């Protein structure tokens, strides 16, 4: 029988976010991807996003799954605060890309407030070292849950890697606010 202290220690380690490998200071790979905003298709270009200010790039495993639905809703609820701090948000996934148009406009998810882009085969996720890895097992072709804040100069200023969707908004919004205040990380 496991002791409560051992169980608590194991849970604490499991809940600890792993550091995303694309570290602050690294040059963010440029990309172009098919995307949707409020159900409308367009081509998203990271370079264009960076012309407006920092970009919050978050990878998620798949549209219409519990954690991803929650994360999209949390970003949707906070998008005005990101905008007030000069940042834009883009979600990228390799899962259920045929459902992204609807996902982008569903009020209980993105609500038409920020775009989501398709990443077939997780090609963009691989360039950002953001493939899905569950319990130590890589899931080829699936994007993980990794968030980045990219400064207008194209450099990563914050990365957060945690399969739990609950803190990605707080992590990235905090980094955007630090960037805005001039206290770059």
C-alpha positions in Angstrom: 0.0 0.0 0.0 1.3 3.4 -0.9 1.8 6.0 1.8 -0.1 9.3 1.5 3.2 11.2 1.5 4.4 9.2 -1.5 1.2 9.6 -3.4 1.3 13.4 -2.7 4.9 13.6 -3.9 4.1 11.6 -7.1 1.2 13.8 -7.8 3.3 17.0 -7.3 5.9 15.7 -9.8 3.2 14.7 -12.3 1.6 18.2 -12.0 4.9 20.0 -12.4 5.1 21.6 -15.9 8.0 20.4 -18.0 9.9 23.2 -19.6 9.2 23.6 -23.3 12.4 23.1 -25.3 12.1 26.2 -27.4 13.4 28.4 -24.6 13.1 32.1 -24.1 15.6 33.9 -26.3 15.3 31.4 -29.1 14.1 32.6 -32.5 10.6 31.4 -33.1 10.2 29.5 -36.4 8.1 31.5 -38.9 5.0 29.7 -40.3 2.0 30.1 -42.4 -1.1 28.0 -41.9 -4.8 27.7 -42.9 -6.8 29.2 -40.1 -10.3 30.2 -39.1 -11.7 33.2 -37.2 -15.5 33.1 -36.4 -15.9 30.4 -38.9 -14.2 32.3 -41.8 -11.2 30.7 -43.5 -8.0 32.7 -44.1 -4.3 32.2 -44.1 -2.5 33.0 -40.9 1.1 34.3 -41.1 3.1 34.6 -37.9 5.2 37.4 -39.5 2.0 39.5 -40.0 0.9 38.8 -36.4 4.3 40.0 -35.1 3.9 43.3 -36.9 1.0 44.1 -34.5 2.9 43.2 -31.3 3.6 40.0 -29.4 1.9 36.8 -30.4 0.6 34.3 -27.9 0.9 31.0 -29.8 -0.7 28.1 -28.0 -0.7 24.5 -29.3 -3.5 22.2 -28.3 -4.1 18.5 -29.0 -7.5 18.6 -30.7 -10.7 20.6 -31.1 -13.8 19.3 -29.3 -12.0 17.5 -26.4 -12.6 18.5 -22.8 -9.2 20.1 -22.0 -9.0 21.8 -25.4 -12.5 23.2 -25.1 -11.7 24.6 -21.7 -8.4 26.1 -22.8 -10.1 27.8 -25.8 -12.9 29.2 -23.6 -10.3 30.5 -21.2 -8.3 32.3 -24.0 -11.6 33.6 -25.4 -12.6 35.1 -22.0 -9.1 36.7 -21.7 -8.6 37.9 -25.3 -9.6 41.5 -24.6 -7.0 41.7 -21.8 -4.4 40.3 -24.2 -5.4 42.9 -26.8 -5.3 45.7 -24.2 -1.7 44.7 -23.6 -0.8 44.8 -27.3 -0.9 41.0 -27.9 -2.7 38.7 -30.3 -3.6 35.1 -29.7 -3.5 32.1 -32.1 -4.3 28.5 -31.3 -2.8 25.8 -33.4 -3.7 22.1 -33.5 -3.2 19.0 -35.6 -6.3 17.3 -34.2 -9.8 17.4 -35.8 -8.7 20.1 -38.3 -11.8 19.5 -40.3 -13.8 20.9 -37.3 -11.8 24.1 -36.8 -14.2 26.4 -38.7 -17.1 25.5 -36.3 -14.8 25.4 -33.3 -13.6 28.9 -34.0 -17.1 30.3 -33.9 -18.7 28.2 -31.1 -19.5 30.5 -28.2 -18.5 27.9 -25.7 -15.1 27.6 -27.2 -13.3 30.4 -29.2 -16.4 32.5 -29.6 -15.0 34.1 -32.8 -12.5 36.1 -30.6 -9.2 34.7 -31.9 -8.1 32.5 -34.8 -7.3 28.8 -34.7 -5.0 27.2 -37.3 -4.7 23.7 -38.7 -1.4 21.9 -38.4 -1.8 18.6 -40.3 0.7 16.1 -39.1 1.9 18.5 -36.4 4.5 20.0 -38.7 4.5 23.4 -37.0 4.3 21.8 -33.5 7.5 19.8 -34.4 9.3 23.0 -35.3 8.3 24.4 -31.9 9.2 21.2 -30.1 5.5 20.9 -29.1 4.5 17.4 -30.1 2.0 15.6 -27.8 3.8 13.5 -25.2 1.6 11.6 -22.7 3.1 9.8 -19.8 6.5 9.7 -21.5 5.2 8.4 -24.8 5.4 10.5 -27.9 2.2 10.7 -29.9 3.5 11.3 -33.5 1.3 13.6 -35.6 -0.4 15.3 -32.6 0.4 18.7 -31.1 0.8 18.9 -27.4 -0.3 21.6 -25.0 2.5 24.1 -25.1 2.2 27.9 -25.1 4.7 30.5 -26.2 4.8 34.3 -26.1 6.8 35.7 -29.1 8.0 39.2 -29.1 7.7 41.4 -32.2 11.4 40.8 -33.0 10.5 37.1 -33.4 12.2 35.8 -30.2 10.5 33.7 -27.6 10.0 35.5 -24.4 8.0 32.9 -22.5 7.2 29.2 -22.9 4.9 27.0 -20.8 4.5 23.2 -21.3 1.7 21.6 -19.3 -1.0 19.2 -20.4 -3.3 20.7 -17.9 -5.1 23.6 -19.7 -5.9 25.7 -16.6 -2.8 27.9 -16.3 -1.8 28.6 -19.9 -3.8 31.9 -20.0 -2.3 33.1 -16.7 1.2 32.1 -17.7 1.1 33.8 -21.1 -0.9 36.9 -20.0 1.6 37.4 -17.2 4.5 37.3 -19.7 2.8 39.7 -22.0 2.3 42.2 -19.2 6.0 41.9 -18.2 6.9 42.5 -21.8 4.6 45.5 -22.0 6.1 47.0 -18.8 9.5 46.9 -20.4 10.9 44.3 -18.0 11.6 41.8 -20.6 12.4 38.3 -19.4 
